[in-house]
């Protein structure tokens, strides 16, 4: 399998995907297992049972097959598939049913997952992980695809262009001294004096690679040379004044100058929406809003939702529904949900689906549940 890294070419820039190597490689391996079973004329579940070494992993495979009624008659154009994976001391098996009667619009109609993680400290969190993995898998397979070209996964990440390390001096070329000691414990060899490890830094000559930076960093040799002005605005009910370049994104001001870290930096281009906050009550992405546009206006972040020790109804619903998994995107998700409920007190599924905030953990089902719960609490 290819070990390259990069990004899947989609209309929406997704940035780094979680578990890309594990997800794509294991899926490709399970496809190969199915191909072998078919060539041998053996049932895929029975074939896997002969190759799996541990009782625990065979148990989750059997559980998924039984719960999903593996082998049941399927209508024309529909089929079942099964896979099993073992990693980090955990085992999980997945049975999926797909309706491909319309080849251009295939649909996953049923997913059954069985997992053995030992002692589940947070069963709701485990359930959320399995739901997120299912959502992620469906979106990747049906929207992005998974193709194998001469044994390599086409969608595997490509390597990002990095500055190559400086060449080693002649006295370090050739076999590494630690490898010439024969069997036994290897000794770490120190770098000779005066030799520095190559590091990737942003330098003036690298500006052509830094389009994501504010303009003042591209037009001045250092941020301190950019023109600085004072901007005042209300932040979570408190008047603040900052000195910053006019085009500095509000997110930079919040996190770096004011120490407000609720809004998260995810993409820097307003796509992932992890930084979602409110400006005069309306939803914004601070990573693409200049601080100059916020002068004499009201900015609200996740820190400003609660009333003292009393959580906002949306925050309380998030707690009650145990929405968060890794939690990184959740401040933005909560702010987006709050803005939605300001626009409509009883949002429909279509209204909720219109929220464009990205959750790489796939907690969308719980987000929907929490928004509806918050709407009900406001009645």
N, C-alpha and C positions, 0 to 999 in steps of 0.2 A: 504494500500500500504506500501511496505517496506520503512523504512527511512534510511537504511544502505547506506554507501558511499564507493566508491572504483573506479575501472576502468573497462571498457569493454575490454574483451580479444580479441585483434586484432593483426594482424601481425605487425602493426605500433603502437608504443606507443603514444597515443594521449594526455596523460596528463589529466588535468582537462577539462571537457567539459562545455560549457556555458549552463546555464539554464537546467541542467540535470533533476532536480526534476520536474520543470514545464513541460518540453518537454515530458518526458516519462510518467509521471502520467496523464497528460491531454490526451495524445494519448490513453492510456489504458482506460480512462474514456469514450472517444468518441467511442472506440471499444465496450464497454459495452452498450452505448446508441444504437448503431447499432444493437446489439444482442437483446435488448429489443424491438426495433421497429420491427425487423423481427419476433420475437415471437408473437407480437401483430398483425402482418400483416398490419402495418402502414408504409406509406412512411417515410423514415428517415428525410427528410426536414420538412414534416408536423408534425412529432412527436416532433422534436426539437422546432418548433414554439410554441407548447403547453407547453413546459417546460421552455423556456427562459422568464425571467421576464421583461427585459427592451426593450423599443422600439428601441433603438440604436443597440443593439446586434441582434434583429430580422431583422433590416434593412440591416445589412451587410450580414446576412445569405441569405436574399432574393436577394440581389444584386449579390452575388456569384452564387447562383442557376440560376438566370436569365442570367447572362453573360456567364455562362458555359453551358447553355442549359441542365439543370438538367432533367433527365428522358428521354433524347432522345434515340432512338434505337441504340444499340451498337453491333458491330460485335461479332461473337463467340470468346470467350476467352478474351474479353475486358469488362471493367466495370467502373462505376463511383463511387466515394466516396466523402463524404462531412464532414466537421468538423467546429466547431465554438469555439472560446475561448475569454474570457473577463478577463483582468488583468490590474492593475495599471491605471484604467480609460480609457483603450483602448479596442477596439473590433476588431476581425479579423475573417473572415470566409475563408475557403479554399475548393475549389472543384478540385479534381484530377481525371484524367483518366489514367488507366493502361492497358497495353497489356500483358496478361499472356498466350498468345497462346503457347509460349514456357515456360512451368512452371519453367525450370531451369534458364531462363534468362528473367525475367519480366522487362518491361520497362514502365516508366511513360511517357506518350505521351503528356499530356496537364495538366497545372495547372492554375487555376484562383483564385486570391485572392482579397478580398475586405476588407478594413480596415477603421476604424473610430478612429482617434487619437485626435480628436478635431481640433485645428489649427495646420496644418503641417508647422512648421517653415522652414524645409528643405525638400521639396517634393522629391528631388532626393535622399536624405539620407533615407527617408522612403521607396522609391522604392528599394534601395539597401538592406535595412533590410529584406524586403519581399522576394527578390531574394535570399539572403543569407539563410534565414530560409527554403526556398524551397530546395536549394541545400543541406543543412544540413539534412533535413528530408529525402530526397531521398537516400542519402548515408547511413544514419543510418538504415532505414527500409530495403533497398535492399541489403546492404552489412553486416550490423551488426545484424539486426533483432530486433524485439520487441516481447517478449514472456511473457505470464502471467502464473505463476506457483502458484496455490492455492491462487489467489488474489494478488500475489506480482510480480512486474516487474523483470524478471530475469536479464535484463541488468542494473538494478538500481545500482548506485555506492555502493560499499562496504566501510565500515569505514577503514581508514588507521590505522595501528597499532601505537598508541600513548602511551607514558608512563602514566600509571594511576596516578591520583593525590595522594598525600600522605594522609594516613588515618587521619581523624579528631581526635583530642584528645577526651577523654571520656566526658569531660565537654560540648562538642558541639554536642554529639550524641542525638538522639531523635528529637522531633518536633522543628522546627525552631521558635525562640522566636517571630518573626514578625507574625507568623501564629496564635498565641494564643491571639491576641488582639481583636478578634471578628470582626464584620463588621466595615467598615470605611477604612481610608487610612492606608496603611501599612508603617511601619517605617523600614528603612534600618538598619540592625544590623551590628555593627562594629566587625571586627575580634579582639579577645583578643590579647594583646601584646605578641610578641614573636612567633606568628603563621604566617607563610608566605604562600602565595598562590603558589601551585605547578606549575612550568613552565617547558616547554620542552626546554632543552639546549643541545648543542653538547659538550660532555665531553670526556676526553681521553678514558673512558671505552665504549664509543658509537662508536668507529671507525669501528666496524664490520657493522654498519648501514650506513656508509658514503662512499660507493664505488664511488659516483659521485664527490667526492672532489679530487683535485690534489694530487699526490702521496706525495708531501712534507708535506701535512697536516696530512698524515697517518703515516709518519715515524719520525716526530718530535713532541715534546710536544707542540710547538707553532710555528707559521710561522716564527718568528724571528730566530729560531734555524736552519732553512733550509739554505743550501749554497746559497749565493746571488752573481750574476754576473751582469755585465753591458751588455746591448744589445742595439745596435743602428740600427735604420731603418728609412725609410722615411714614414711619416704619412701625407697623404693629401698634399704632396709637401713640407713638412717641416721636417727637420732632428730632430729626438728625440732620447734620450738615457734614458733607465730605468734600475733600479736595481731590479731583480726579480729572483726567482728560475727558472731553465731551463725548468721545465715542467709546469709552470704556463700558463694556457690557454691565448691566445691573448686577448680574450674577457675580462678577468679579468684585464689585463694590460690596455686595452683601457678605460674601464669604471671606474675602481677604482684608477688607478695610473695616467692616463692622462686626465681623465674627459671627454672623448669622449663617449657620451651616445646615439648616433644614433643607433648603433647595439644593439638590445634588447636581454636580456636573456629570453629564453623560455623553453627549455628542458635541455640544457647542454650536450646533446649527439649527436648533429648534425642532428637531425631529423626534428624539426619544421622549422629550417632555418630562424628564426626571426633575427638572428645576421649576416646574409649573408653580406660579404664584399669582397674586391678583394685583392689578393696578386700577385704582378707583373702582374696585369691585369686579372688574372684568378679568378673565383668565389671560395670562401672558406667559411667555417663556423668557425669563430674564437673561438667558445666554445670548439672545439676539436683540435685546432692547437696550439702547444706549442710556447711560445714566442721565444725560441731558434731557431725554424725553420724560423723565420722572420728576423733574423739578416742580415743587409746589403741588405735588399730587400725593395720593395715599397708596402705599405699598403694603401688602399683607402677605406674609409667608406662613408656613405651617406653624411657626411659633406663636402666631397671633390669633389662632383659631379658638383656643380654649379660653374660658373665662375663669381665670385663677386656677383653682383645682378642679373645676368642672369642665369636662371635655365637651367639645362641640358634638352635636348629634352624629355627624359623619364619623368623627374619630371614635365615638363610643360604639357605633355600628361596626367599625373596623375591628375593634377589640372583641366585640361579641361574636363576630363571624370568623375571628382568627384568620384574617386575610393574609397578613404579611408572611412571606417565606424568608428570603434573604433581606427584604425590607428596603433595599436601596431606592427603588422607584416609588415607594409608597407615599412619601410626602407629596410628590407630584400627583399621584393618583388621587389622594384625598382632596387636594386643592382643585383638581379637575372635577371631581364629584361634587364638591361644594358649589362650584360655579354652575354646574348643571342644575342642581337643586334650586339655585337662585333663579334660573331661567324658567324652570318648570318644576312645580312641587311634586308631581307624580309622573316621572319619566317612564316612557315605554322602553321595551327592549331595544327598539331602533334608536331611541335617544341615547341609551347607554352604549350601544355599539358604535355610535358616532364619536365617542371619546377616543382619541388617537394616542394616548399615553401607552408606551411600550413596557410590558412586564416580561422580562426574559425568563422568569420562573413560571410563567403561565398561570397566574392566579386569577385570570379573568372571571371564572365562574364565581369565585368568592367575592370579587369586586362587585359583580352584578347583585349578588345576594345582599351585600352590605349597603349598597346604594338604595335598594328597595326597602331595607329595614330602616334606614335613616329617613326615607320618605314617609314611612308609616309612623315613625315617632314624631314627625312634625304635624300630624293631623290633630 
